[in-house]
Amino acid sequence: MIRLLLVDDQIIIRQGLKSLLESKPDFEIVGEAENGKSAISILERLAIAQVEAPKPDVVLMDVRMPIMDGVAATEVISQQFPDVKVLVLTTFDDDEYISQAMRFGARGYLLKDTPLEPLASAIRSVHQGYTHLGSGLFEKVLSPLLHSTTPKPVNFPPEFAELTPREKEVLRLIATGANNREIAKSLYIAERTVKNHVTSILSRLNLRDRTQAAIFANSFVSLLDDSLK
């Protein structure tokens, strides 16, 4: 059972999400909050009463809210409750919020109008420890980096030399937004092997998750391509 906390300042959004998600037998709504501050208070209360009311596994977090927005709340939750995953719900115009939330520890993001099945799949993926990048948003969030007028670095950081040729191939595919299954199919290797490579890449490069890995790879995309030739 995946326990969920719904955080949105619009009650109609929370009610809609609750109605949809409760139709799935592996989801349980354990709380609702109208802003980030209330969400943190709920987590603190549930953490104290862990036996009677376990705290949520995943927080569905809106970003634009009064009192405390989703970005600030995500930062606090990531620090105080590192085992709780935050999945950001956003609109297509929240680029800055999305980028900040991911830097502060959000494990994924998707649009508020995402249909039930992709939404449920994203929640399960984040709960399992993966980073979920919503369809159409990946390129949008990385766009400022990909089209920046700032000169690109001429050299990789020293840690890059520790990557194996296969890990470099995996990193390049991560940069395109490919998930583990897609990478496995592309490289003709097992999905479990891909997961091991991703873990190794994050460790060697001192990165938190595959979103940071994608940003890293896109920052050095031309050099990375050259290294694979």
C-alpha positions in Angstrom: 0.0 0.0 0.0 1.4 3.4 -1.0 0.3 6.1 1.5 -0.3 9.6 -0.1 -0.5 13.2 1.2 -2.3 15.6 -1.1 -1.1 19.2 -1.0 -3.0 21.9 -2.9 -4.6 25.2 -2.0 -7.7 24.4 -4.1 -10.0 22.0 -2.4 -11.6 21.0 -5.7 -8.2 19.8 -6.9 -7.6 17.8 -3.8 -11.1 16.3 -4.0 -10.6 15.3 -7.6 -7.2 13.7 -6.9 -8.6 11.9 -3.9 -11.5 10.5 -5.9 -9.3 9.3 -8.7 -6.5 7.8 -6.6 -8.8 6.0 -4.2 -10.0 4.0 -7.1 -6.6 2.3 -7.1 -6.4 -0.6 -4.5 -2.7 0.1 -3.8 -3.2 3.8 -2.8 -4.3 5.2 0.5 -4.9 8.9 1.1 -3.6 9.6 4.7 -3.9 13.4 4.7 -4.7 16.6 2.8 -3.1 20.1 3.2 -3.9 23.5 1.7 -0.3 24.8 1.8 3.3 23.7 2.5 3.2 24.7 6.1 0.2 22.5 6.8 1.8 19.6 5.0 4.9 19.8 7.2 2.7 20.0 10.3 0.8 16.8 9.2 4.1 15.0 8.5 5.4 16.0 11.9 2.3 14.8 13.6 2.2 11.5 11.8 5.9 11.0 12.5 5.2 11.2 16.2 2.2 8.9 16.0 3.9 6.5 13.5 2.4 3.3 15.0 -1.2 4.5 14.9 -1.0 6.6 11.8 2.0 5.9 9.5 3.3 9.0 7.6 2.9 9.1 3.9 5.3 7.5 1.4 4.6 10.1 -1.3 3.5 13.7 -1.2 1.7 15.1 -4.2 2.8 18.7 -4.0 1.4 21.8 -5.7 3.9 24.6 -6.2 1.9 27.8 -6.1 0.3 28.1 -2.7 -0.1 30.8 -0.1 1.7 30.9 3.3 4.4 28.4 2.1 4.7 27.3 -1.5 5.6 23.8 -2.7 9.2 24.7 -3.4 9.9 25.8 0.2 7.9 22.8 1.6 9.8 20.4 -0.6 13.1 21.7 0.7 12.0 21.2 4.4 10.5 17.8 3.7 13.6 16.6 1.9 15.7 17.6 4.9 13.4 16.5 7.8 11.8 13.4 6.2 14.3 12.1 3.6 12.3 8.8 3.3 9.2 10.7 2.1 9.2 11.3 -1.7 7.8 14.5 -3.2 6.1 14.4 -6.6 5.4 17.9 -7.9 2.1 18.7 -9.6 2.4 21.7 -11.9 1.1 23.6 -14.8 3.0 24.2 -18.0 4.0 27.7 -17.0 5.8 26.8 -13.8 9.3 26.3 -15.2 11.1 28.2 -12.4 9.2 26.4 -9.7 9.9 23.0 -11.2 13.6 23.6 -11.4 13.8 24.9 -7.9 11.7 22.0 -6.5 14.0 19.4 -8.2 17.1 21.1 -6.8 15.5 21.0 -3.4 14.8 17.3 -3.5 11.6 16.6 -5.4 11.7 13.2 -7.1 9.6 14.1 -10.1 7.0 16.3 -11.6 4.0 16.1 -13.9 1.1 18.2 -15.1 -2.0 18.5 -13.0 -4.2 17.3 -15.9 -2.3 14.0 -16.2 -4.8 11.1 -16.7 -5.2 8.6 -13.9 -3.1 5.8 -15.3 0.1 7.8 -16.0 -0.4 9.6 -12.7 -0.6 6.3 -10.9 2.4 5.0 -12.7 4.4 8.1 -11.8 3.5 7.7 -8.1 4.5 4.0 -8.1 7.8 4.9 -9.9 8.7 7.6 -7.4 7.7 5.4 -4.5 10.2 2.8 -5.8 13.0 5.4 -5.8 13.0 6.5 -9.4 12.8 10.0 -10.7 9.8 10.7 -12.9 10.0 13.4 -15.5 6.6 14.4 -16.9 6.0 14.1 -20.6 6.7 17.3 -22.4 8.2 18.9 -19.3 11.7 17.4 -19.5 12.9 19.5 -22.4 11.0 22.5 -21.1 12.9 22.5 -17.8 16.2 21.8 -19.4 15.7 24.4 -22.2 17.5 27.3 -20.4 20.5 25.0 -20.1 20.4 23.6 -23.6 20.1 27.1 -25.2 22.1 29.1 -22.8 24.4 31.7 -24.3 27.0 31.1 -21.6 30.0 29.3 -23.0 30.0 25.6 -22.3 32.9 24.2 -20.2 35.8 22.9 -22.2 36.6 20.0 -20.0 34.7 17.4 -18.0 35.1 17.4 -14.2 37.7 14.9 -13.0 35.1 12.5 -11.8 34.0 11.8 -15.4 37.1 9.9 -16.0 35.9 7.3 -13.5 33.0 6.3 -15.7 33.2 3.2 -17.8 32.4 3.4 -21.6 29.0 1.6 -20.9 28.2 4.1 -18.1 28.9 7.0 -20.5 26.4 5.4 -22.9 23.8 5.1 -20.2 24.5 8.7 -19.1 23.9 9.9 -22.7 20.6 8.1 -22.9 19.6 9.5 -19.5 20.2 13.0 -21.0 17.5 12.3 -23.6 14.9 11.5 -20.9 14.9 7.7 -21.5 13.8 5.5 -18.6 15.6 2.3 -17.5 13.5 0.1 -19.7 14.1 2.2 -22.7 17.8 2.4 -22.0 18.0 -1.4 -21.6 16.2 -1.9 -24.9 18.5 0.5 -26.7 21.7 -1.0 -25.3 20.5 -4.6 -25.4 21.1 -5.2 -21.7 19.0 -6.1 -18.7 16.9 -3.5 -16.9 18.6 -4.5 -13.6 22.0 -3.9 -15.2 20.8 -0.4 -16.3 19.8 0.3 -12.7 23.2 -0.7 -11.4 24.9 1.5 -14.0 22.7 4.5 -13.0 23.5 3.9 -9.3 27.2 3.8 -10.2 27.0 7.0 -12.3 25.3 8.9 -9.5 27.9 7.8 -7.0 30.9 8.5 -9.2 29.7 12.0 -10.2 28.3 12.9 -6.7 24.8 13.5 -8.1 21.6 13.1 -6.2 19.3 11.6 -8.9 18.9 11.1 -12.6 17.6 14.6 -13.2 20.9 16.0 -12.0 22.6 13.4 -14.2 20.6 14.6 -17.2 21.5 18.2 -16.5 25.1 17.3 -16.1 25.1 15.3 -19.4 23.4 18.1 -21.3 25.9 20.6 -19.9 28.7 18.6 -21.6 26.7 17.1 -24.4 29.2 17.7 -27.2 32.1 16.4 -25.2 30.1 13.4 -24.1 29.2 12.6 -27.7 32.9 12.9 -28.7 33.9 10.5 -25.9 31.5 7.9 -27.2 33.0 7.9 -30.7 
